[in-house]
Amino acid sequence: VQLVESGGGSVQPGESLRLSCAASGIIFSPNVMGWYRQAPGKQRELVADIISGGIVNYADSVKGRFTVSRDNAKNTVYLQMNSLKPEDTAVYYCNVKETSWPYSDSWGQGTQVTVSS
């Protein structure tokens, strides 16, 4: 599975961005599609994920501001980010995990999100 992310960029605090991640190849269900981020000097952390059945999970720091969604027909996962804060600045990575055989775990190349005034 190959993942291609798009939609990163530089914005001011309070603005919005939408990230997209398109997966190519066969993805077996059940699976989880999600977004992680890594800020300079920090560990990679989960931002949000969504399982193939539609249940979503968010980091406390983004609840109420970010929305994760997926289009199973297009094998694409999205992250709508509203009310962005400087502490959201990081490289954002797309991830797809198959939670049964073949248990693949795929990562995108990362896209930079910078929030600064």
C-alpha positions as CSV (number, residue, x, y, z in Angstrom):
1,V,0.0,0.0,0.0
2,Q,1.4,3.4,-1.0
3,L,0.1,6.6,0.6
4,V,0.3,10.0,-0.9
5,E,-0.5,13.0,1.3
6,S,-1.5,16.5,0.2
7,G,-2.8,19.7,1.7
8,G,-0.2,20.9,4.1
9,G,1.0,24.5,4.2
10,S,1.5,27.6,6.3
11,V,-1.4,29.4,7.9
12,Q,-2.0,31.9,10.7
13,P,-3.6,31.0,14.0
14,G,-7.3,30.4,13.8
15,E,-7.2,29.4,10.1
16,S,-8.1,26.0,8.6
17,L,-6.4,23.4,6.5
18,R,-7.6,20.1,5.0
19,L,-5.2,17.2,4.6
20,S,-5.9,14.3,2.2
21,C,-4.2,10.9,1.9
22,A,-4.9,8.7,-1.0
23,A,-3.9,5.0,-0.7
24,S,-3.1,2.9,-3.7
25,G,-3.2,-0.9,-3.7
26,I,-5.5,-3.3,-2.0
27,I,-6.5,-2.6,1.5
28,F,-8.1,-5.4,3.4
29,S,-10.8,-4.8,6.0
30,P,-11.0,-4.4,8.9
31,N,-8.5,-1.5,8.8
32,V,-7.7,1.8,10.5
33,M,-6.8,5.0,8.6
34,G,-5.4,7.8,10.5
35,W,-3.1,10.8,11.0
36,Y,-0.1,11.2,13.3
37,R,2.1,14.2,13.7
38,Q,5.6,14.9,14.9
39,A,6.9,18.2,16.0
40,P,10.6,19.1,16.3
41,G,12.1,17.4,19.3
42,K,9.0,15.4,20.1
43,Q,7.8,11.9,19.6
44,R,5.3,11.1,16.9
45,E,1.7,11.1,18.3
46,L,-1.7,10.1,17.1
47,V,-3.9,12.9,16.0
48,A,-7.0,11.1,14.9
49,D,-8.0,7.8,13.3
50,I,-11.1,6.1,11.9
51,I,-11.8,2.5,11.5
52,S,-13.4,0.9,8.5
53,G,-16.7,0.7,10.4
54,G,-16.6,4.5,10.9
55,I,-15.7,4.8,14.6
56,V,-13.4,7.8,15.2
57,N,-10.8,8.5,17.8
58,Y,-9.1,11.9,18.5
59,A,-6.3,13.1,20.6
60,D,-7.6,15.4,23.4
61,S,-5.6,18.3,22.1
62,V,-7.6,18.4,18.8
63,K,-11.1,17.4,19.9
64,G,-13.6,19.9,18.7
65,R,-11.2,21.4,16.2
66,F,-10.2,18.5,13.9
67,T,-12.4,16.1,12.0
68,V,-11.2,12.9,10.4
69,S,-13.2,11.2,7.7
70,R,-12.7,8.6,5.0
71,D,-14.0,7.7,1.6
72,N,-13.8,3.9,1.3
73,A,-14.6,4.0,-2.4
74,K,-11.6,6.2,-3.0
75,N,-9.3,4.7,-0.3
76,T,-8.8,8.2,0.9
77,V,-8.7,9.6,4.4
78,Y,-9.1,13.3,5.2
79,L,-8.2,15.5,8.2
80,Q,-10.1,18.8,8.4
81,M,-8.2,21.1,10.8
82,N,-10.0,24.2,12.1
83,S,-9.0,26.8,14.6
84,L,-5.4,25.9,14.1
85,K,-2.9,26.9,16.9
86,P,0.9,27.3,16.8
87,E,1.2,24.1,18.8
88,D,-0.3,22.2,15.9
89,T,2.8,22.9,13.9
90,A,4.3,19.6,12.9
91,V,4.9,17.1,10.1
92,Y,1.7,15.2,9.6
93,Y,1.8,11.6,8.5
94,C,-0.9,9.4,7.1
95,N,-1.1,5.8,8.3
96,V,-3.1,2.8,7.3
97,K,-3.1,-0.4,9.4
98,E,-4.9,-3.6,8.5
99,T,-6.1,-5.1,11.7
100,S,-6.3,-8.6,10.4
101,W,-4.3,-10.6,7.9
102,P,-2.0,-9.5,6.3
103,Y,-1.6,-6.9,9.1
104,S,0.2,-4.3,7.0
105,D,1.2,-1.0,8.5
106,S,1.8,1.7,5.9
107,W,3.0,5.3,6.2
108,G,2.9,8.4,4.0
109,Q,5.9,10.6,3.4
110,G,4.6,13.4,5.7
111,T,3.4,16.9,5.0
112,Q,4.4,20.0,6.9
113,V,1.8,22.1,8.7
114,T,3.0,25.4,10.1
115,V,0.8,27.7,12.1
116,S,2.4,31.1,12.8
117,S,1.5,34.7,12.9
